[in-house]
Amino acid sequence: MATTANKNINAKLVLLGDVGAGKSSLVLRFVKGQFVEFQESTIGAAFFSQTLAVNDATVKFEIWDTAGQERYHSLAPMYYRGAAAAIIVYDISNQNDMEEVGNVAI
């Protein structure tokens, strides 16, 4: 959960979505400014952090990039428990992805 102390904010952020939707690409771009055209699939989850100055506060994002494969879906609640925010990532060119967005259980 987000906490504040001396204008420092910690926020747990999780990315959810199907395999190949681009979750890892978004995180790598945000955290490292990189783009890798052929990204390996995430196994379980990957953790990143990024700190930003926002107005007169410092926000530290603790980012969990969850795996999209079906076999890891049962682990997802463990990663997003206590999250301040979730970003649902889907491939707009994939009709199944767009339909599944409504089926995400958080």
Secondary structure, DSSP 4 states (H G I P E B T S, - for coil): --EEETTEEEEEEEEEE-TTSSHHHHHHHHHHS---SSPPPPSSEEEEEEEEEETTEEEEEEEEEE--SGGGGGGHHHHHTT-SEEEEE--TT-HHHHHHGGG---
